[in-house]
Amino acid sequence: VFANAVVPTGSMLQTIQENDRVIASRLTYEFNDPERGDIIIFKFPDDYARGVTTYFVKRIIALPGETITITGGSVYITDVNGNTQMLEEDYVVGTTTEGWLENGTYTVPEDCYFVMGDNRENSEDSRYWSTTHCVERDLIEGKVMFKYYPKFERLD
């Protein structure tokens, strides 16, 4: 019913601090589709392809069928109808373009999600993976709902 994880890095700063412990609901996605902005626990695709299970915590940025373009430190989403919008992301840390892939464009396959850390300049996320740039839905363990250590806080 629940999954928990310790977040060992600063890739999700300021939302989740280094060494915070989080709880995710495994049931949320039994009844609903993942949504943009959800923070998820998932099996890291590069390790999973090698037969190793490592869990990551990141935020969903783009949904199945969408195209994401990253340029000049901004993120643009083109939906399945061809409408493009710049994401408003007040949770993002690291707003300079240093460390960002410039002019990166990715199309999200069916049943997959493009994810990024909130600390964009210090996050090993979809932009940098070698086997795929997306998380398949069946690799998602759950939606992060709470931080419970060192302080309890609701995240959804």
Secondary structure, 3 states (H helix, E strand, C coil): CEEEEECCCCCCCCCCCCCCEEEEECCHHHHCCCCCCCEEEEECHHHHHCCCCCEEEEEEEECCCCEEEEECCEEEEECCCCCEEECCCCCCECCCCCCCCCCEEEECCCCEEEEECCEHHHCCCCCCCCCCCCEEHHHEEEEEEEEEECCCEECC
